[in-house]
């Protein structure tokens, strides 16, 4: 959707207000939160306007969202004076008695949800999912999600408890359930789009499968186009992957060594350039590291988001906040993938940047 200039300006004012409260977060987390908010605004405008959205509609959408200050960290709380209190002692004594008695009645964290999950499909109902026949033909917006043991995830705006995933940006609660199908664990996550939160439609489901990095095996690969600057280098020592095809949904871990001479510092990222249409994906922490001038080792992991050719690329930060310029990189993959990159463009542009 193309917004009129005045609405685009109004939306940027809101995003800039949110940005003020994200100052203590790492740059990649700030960018991910802002992208999520922007995506929600576009989704809401598109679902609620018959033609070109109006300023009044944008005001209504922004009014329904959490205020910018809600994204800031809570101020430090004054330390409470320690005191002996029976309200603390009595529950503690009860808990000790329960442990001695061997009675485990307190709630425990889901043991199977913690870990890394990769999206494999998007379905209207859980019953519709078939591991052997993908239902969704388009690009999957949510590529992957990692559940951490402390109720957090690898996304700063998502936290979880029991079977609920909470989104702090649009204040939604999505239920999820884990099912074992054909010997594999799949997680079904309600997708709380504007059709659900605004129009009241029943939610559809992202289907994610669990990834065990210990099951990745060494694969052979071809080196492709090299666009590195003079003095910079990237050496691939080993590639571990869930398959040798580097296909959509595959998990790929690359180990190697870099040398950066052209800049004082840069970001080294493991990404994919789409060769059969333009793709879109979110960049995770496991896909990138900050490096400084000199040499060092790296280990980066990627879930292939769509068909294309993987590459490792240096990026330099520009004067514009959260903006990066490509310095050059090294492509790799199957023979077919690296040949497609060479034929597509002698200096291809990255679609994930």
C-alpha positions as CSV (number, residue, x, y, z in Angstrom):
1,X,0.0,0.0,0.0
2,X,1.3,3.4,-1.0
3,X,0.4,6.1,1.6
4,X,0.0,9.8,0.8
5,X,3.0,11.9,1.8
6,X,1.2,13.5,4.7
7,X,0.2,10.1,6.2
8,X,3.7,8.8,5.7
9,X,5.0,11.8,7.5
10,X,2.5,11.3,10.3
11,X,3.4,7.7,10.7
12,X,7.2,8.5,10.8
13,X,6.5,11.0,13.6
14,X,4.9,8.2,15.6
15,X,7.8,5.9,14.9
16,X,10.3,8.5,15.8
17,X,8.5,9.0,19.2
18,X,8.7,5.3,19.8
19,X,12.4,5.3,18.8
20,X,13.1,7.8,21.7
21,X,12.2,5.1,24.2
22,X,14.3,2.4,22.6
23,X,17.7,4.1,23.2
24,X,19.0,1.4,25.6
25,X,18.3,-1.5,23.2
26,X,20.8,-2.8,20.6
27,X,20.4,-1.4,17.1
28,X,19.0,-4.6,15.6
29,X,16.3,-4.9,18.3
30,X,15.3,-1.3,17.8
31,X,15.0,-1.8,14.1
32,X,12.9,-5.0,14.6
33,X,10.5,-3.3,16.9
34,X,10.0,-0.4,14.6
35,X,9.5,-2.7,11.6
36,X,6.9,-4.6,13.5
37,X,5.0,-1.4,14.5
38,X,5.1,-0.2,10.9
39,X,3.9,-3.5,9.5
40,X,1.0,-3.4,12.0
41,X,0.0,0.1,10.9
42,X,0.0,-0.8,7.2
43,X,-2.0,-4.0,7.9
44,X,-4.6,-2.1,9.9
45,X,-5.0,0.7,7.3
46,X,-5.3,-1.8,4.5
47,X,-8.0,-3.9,6.2
48,X,-10.1,-0.9,7.2
49,X,-10.0,1.4,4.2
50,X,-12.0,0.9,1.0
51,X,-9.7,3.2,-1.0
52,X,-7.0,5.6,-0.1
53,X,-6.7,5.8,3.8
54,X,-7.4,9.1,5.5
55,X,-5.6,11.0,8.2
56,X,-8.6,10.3,10.5
57,X,-8.2,6.5,10.0
58,X,-4.5,6.7,10.7
59,X,-5.3,8.7,13.9
60,X,-7.7,5.9,15.0
61,X,-5.2,3.2,14.3
62,X,-2.5,4.9,16.3
63,X,-4.9,5.6,19.1
64,X,-5.6,1.9,19.5
65,X,-1.9,1.1,19.8
66,X,0.3,1.3,22.9
67,X,1.7,4.8,23.4
68,X,5.4,5.4,22.5
69,X,6.4,5.7,26.2
70,X,5.2,2.1,26.8
71,X,8.3,0.8,24.9
72,X,10.7,2.4,27.4
73,X,12.3,0.5,30.2
74,X,10.9,0.8,33.7
75,X,12.8,3.2,36.0
76,X,14.9,1.5,38.7
77,X,12.8,0.8,41.8
78,X,14.1,1.8,45.2
79,X,15.3,-1.1,47.2
80,X,12.9,-2.3,49.8
81,X,14.0,-2.6,53.4
82,X,14.5,-6.2,54.3
83,X,12.2,-7.4,57.1
84,X,11.2,-10.6,58.7
85,X,7.6,-11.3,57.6
86,X,5.3,-14.2,58.3
87,X,3.7,-13.8,54.8
88,X,7.1,-14.9,53.4
89,X,8.0,-17.5,56.0
90,X,4.7,-19.5,56.0
91,X,4.7,-20.1,52.2
92,X,8.3,-21.1,52.4
93,X,7.6,-23.7,55.1
94,X,4.7,-25.0,53.0
95,X,7.0,-25.3,50.0
96,X,9.6,-27.2,52.0
97,X,6.9,-29.6,53.3
98,X,5.7,-30.2,49.7
99,X,9.2,-31.0,48.5
100,X,9.8,-33.4,51.4
101,X,6.5,-35.1,50.6
102,X,7.4,-35.4,47.0
103,X,4.2,-33.7,45.9
104,X,4.7,-31.7,42.6
105,X,1.6,-29.6,42.3
106,X,3.1,-26.3,41.2
107,X,3.0,-25.3,37.5
108,X,6.1,-26.1,35.4
109,X,7.4,-24.6,32.2
110,X,6.6,-26.3,29.0
111,X,9.7,-28.5,28.4
112,X,9.2,-28.9,24.7
113,X,8.5,-25.3,23.6
114,X,12.0,-24.0,24.5
115,X,14.2,-24.0,21.4
116,X,14.3,-22.8,17.9
117,X,11.3,-23.2,15.6
118,X,11.2,-22.6,11.8
119,X,8.0,-21.8,9.8
120,X,6.9,-24.4,7.3
121,X,3.3,-23.5,6.5
122,X,0.4,-21.1,7.1
123,X,-3.1,-22.8,7.4
124,X,-6.7,-21.8,8.1
125,X,-7.0,-24.6,10.8
126,X,-4.8,-27.1,12.5
127,X,-6.6,-30.0,10.8
128,X,-5.6,-28.5,7.4
129,X,-1.9,-29.0,7.9
130,X,-0.3,-31.8,6.0
131,X,3.5,-32.3,6.4
132,X,3.7,-33.7,2.9
133,X,1.8,-31.0,1.1
134,X,2.4,-27.3,1.8
135,X,-0.8,-25.3,1.9
136,X,0.5,-21.7,1.7
137,X,2.0,-20.8,-1.7
138,X,3.3,-17.3,-0.9
139,X,6.2,-16.0,1.1
140,X,5.9,-16.8,4.8
141,X,6.3,-13.5,6.8
142,X,7.2,-15.1,10.0
143,X,10.4,-17.1,9.2
144,X,11.3,-18.5,12.6
145,X,11.0,-18.0,16.3
146,X,13.1,-19.0,19.3
147,X,11.5,-19.6,22.7
148,X,13.9,-19.0,25.6
149,X,13.7,-20.6,29.0
150,X,12.9,-17.4,30.9
151,X,9.6,-16.6,29.2
152,X,11.4,-14.5,26.5
153,X,11.9,-15.1,22.8
154,X,14.5,-13.9,20.3
155,X,12.1,-11.1,19.4
156,X,12.1,-8.2,22.0
157,X,8.3,-7.6,21.6
158,X,7.3,-11.2,22.2
159,X,7.1,-13.0,25.5
160,X,5.5,-16.3,26.5
161,X,3.9,-18.0,29.4
162,X,2.3,-21.5,29.4
163,X,0.6,-21.6,26.0
164,X,0.3,-17.9,25.3
165,X,2.6,-15.6,23.2
166,X,2.2,-12.0,24.1
167,X,3.0,-9.2,21.7
168,X,3.8,-5.9,23.6
169,X,3.6,-3.8,20.5
170,X,-0.1,-4.4,19.7
171,X,-1.0,-5.9,23.1
172,X,-2.3,-9.2,21.6
173,X,-2.2,-12.7,23.1
174,X,-1.8,-15.6,20.7
175,X,-2.4,-19.2,21.8
176,X,0.0,-22.0,20.6
177,X,-0.1,-25.7,20.8
178,X,2.5,-28.4,20.1
179,X,1.5,-31.6,18.3
180,X,3.6,-34.6,17.2
181,X,2.9,-35.6,13.6
182,X,4.7,-38.3,11.8
183,X,7.4,-38.4,14.5
184,X,8.1,-34.7,14.4
185,X,7.1,-31.8,16.7
186,X,5.1,-29.0,15.2
187,X,4.0,-25.8,16.9
188,X,0.7,-24.2,15.7
189,X,0.7,-20.4,16.5
190,X,-2.4,-18.2,16.1
191,X,-1.6,-15.3,13.9
192,X,-3.3,-12.1,15.3
193,X,-3.6,-10.1,12.2
194,X,-5.9,-7.1,11.7
195,X,-8.5,-9.5,10.3
196,X,-8.6,-11.1,13.8
197,X,-8.1,-8.1,16.1
198,X,-10.2,-5.6,14.1
199,X,-12.7,-7.5,11.9
200,X,-13.2,-10.4,14.4
201,X,-12.3,-13.2,12.0
202,X,-11.1,-16.5,13.5
203,X,-7.3,-16.6,13.6
204,X,-5.2,-18.7,11.1
205,X,-2.1,-20.6,12.2
206,X,1.6,-20.5,11.5
207,X,3.0,-24.0,11.5
208,X,6.6,-24.2,12.8
209,X,8.8,-27.3,13.2
210,X,11.5,-27.6,15.8
211,X,15.1,-27.4,14.7
212,X,17.9,-29.3,16.5
213,X,21.2,-27.8,15.5
214,X,22.9,-31.0,16.7
215,X,21.3,-32.8,13.7
216,X,23.0,-30.5,11.1
217,X,25.6,-32.3,9.0
218,X,28.5,-31.0,6.9
219,X,27.5,-30.3,3.3
220,X,29.5,-29.6,0.1
221,X,29.0,-26.2,-1.6
222,X,30.2,-24.1,-4.5
223,X,31.8,-20.6,-4.1
224,X,30.2,-17.9,-6.2
225,X,30.5,-14.2,-7.0
226,X,33.0,-12.3,-4.9
227,X,32.4,-8.6,-4.5
228,X,34.7,-8.0,-1.6
229,X,36.9,-4.8,-1.5
230,X,40.6,-5.0,-1.8
231,X,42.1,-6.2,1.5
232,X,38.9,-7.7,2.8
233,X,38.4,-11.5,2.7
234,X,36.0,-14.2,3.9
235,X,37.0,-17.8,4.2
236,X,34.4,-20.6,4.6
237,X,35.9,-23.4,6.8
238,X,32.8,-25.5,7.2
239,X,29.0,-25.4,6.4
240,X,26.5,-27.5,8.4
241,X,23.0,-27.7,7.1
242,X,19.8,-29.7,7.4
243,X,20.1,-30.5,3.6
244,X,22.7,-29.8,0.9
245,X,20.2,-27.9,-1.2
246,X,20.1,-24.6,0.7
247,X,16.4,-24.7,0.0
248,X,13.6,-22.7,1.7
249,X,13.2,-23.8,5.3
250,X,16.7,-25.3,5.5
251,X,18.9,-24.4,8.5
252,X,22.5,-23.4,7.6
253,X,25.4,-22.8,9.9
254,X,28.6,-21.3,8.5
255,X,31.9,-21.3,10.2
256,X,34.9,-19.4,8.9
257,X,37.3,-16.5,9.2
258,X,37.2,-12.9,8.0
259,X,39.6,-10.1,7.4
260,X,38.4,-6.5,7.4
261,X,40.8,-3.8,6.1
262,X,38.6,-1.4,4.1
263,X,36.8,0.0,7.2
264,X,37.4,0.6,10.9
265,X,34.3,-1.5,11.7
266,X,31.4,-3.3,9.9
267,X,28.6,-5.8,10.3
268,X,29.1,-9.3,8.9
269,X,25.8,-10.8,7.9
270,X,24.6,-14.2,6.6
271,X,21.7,-13.5,4.2
272,X,20.0,-14.8,1.0
273,X,19.6,-12.9,-2.3
274,X,16.4,-14.0,-4.0
275,X,16.9,-15.1,-7.6
276,X,13.3,-15.9,-8.5
277,X,11.4,-12.9,-7.3
278,X,12.0,-10.5,-4.5
279,X,11.8,-11.9,-1.0
280,X,11.4,-10.5,2.5
281,X,12.7,-11.8,5.8
282,X,13.6,-10.7,9.3
283,X,17.3,-10.7,10.3
284,X,18.0,-12.5,13.5
285,X,20.9,-12.1,15.9
286,X,22.3,-15.4,14.9
287,X,22.8,-14.1,11.3
288,X,25.1,-11.2,12.0
289,X,28.0,-10.0,14.1
290,X,29.8,-6.8,14.6
291,X,33.5,-6.8,13.5
292,X,36.4,-4.4,13.7
293,X,39.4,-3.9,11.5
294,X,41.6,-7.0,11.5
295,X,40.9,-10.7,11.4
296,X,38.8,-13.1,13.4
297,X,36.5,-16.1,13.3
298,X,32.8,-16.3,12.9
299,X,29.9,-18.7,13.3
300,X,26.5,-17.6,11.8
301,X,23.2,-19.5,11.4
302,X,20.4,-18.8,8.9
303,X,17.1,-20.3,8.1
304,X,16.7,-20.0,4.4
305,X,13.6,-17.8,3.9
306,X,13.0,-18.3,0.2
307,X,14.7,-19.6,-3.0
308,X,17.9,-17.8,-3.8
309,X,21.7,-17.8,-3.1
310,X,23.2,-17.4,0.4
311,X,26.0,-15.0,0.9
312,X,28.2,-13.5,3.6
313,X,28.5,-9.7,3.3
314,X,30.1,-6.8,5.1
315,X,27.9,-3.7,5.8
316,X,29.0,-0.3,7.1
317,X,26.7,1.9,9.1
318,X,25.8,5.2,7.5
319,X,25.1,8.6,9.1
320,X,21.4,7.8,8.9
321,X,20.3,6.0,12.0
322,X,19.9,2.2,11.6
323,X,20.9,2.4,7.9
324,X,23.7,0.2,6.4
325,X,25.6,0.3,3.1
326,X,26.9,-2.9,1.4
327,X,30.7,-3.1,1.3
328,X,30.9,-6.4,-0.6
329,X,30.6,-10.1,0.1
330,X,31.0,-13.7,-1.0
331,X,28.2,-15.9,-2.5
332,X,28.0,-19.7,-2.0
333,X,25.5,-22.5,-2.5
334,X,24.7,-25.2,-5.0
335,X,26.1,-25.0,-8.5
336,X,22.7,-23.9,-9.9
337,X,22.3,-21.2,-7.3
338,X,25.7,-19.6,-7.8
339,X,25.3,-19.7,-11.6
340,X,21.9,-18.0,-11.3
341,X,23.5,-15.1,-9.3
342,X,26.2,-14.7,-11.9
343,X,23.7,-14.5,-14.7
344,X,21.3,-12.3,-12.8
345,X,23.7,-9.4,-12.2
346,X,27.5,-8.9,-12.1
347,X,27.0,-7.0,-8.9
348,X,23.7,-8.2,-7.4
349,X,21.8,-6.3,-4.8
350,X,20.8,-7.9,-1.6
351,X,17.0,-8.2,-1.0
352,X,17.4,-8.7,2.7
353,X,19.3,-5.5,3.5
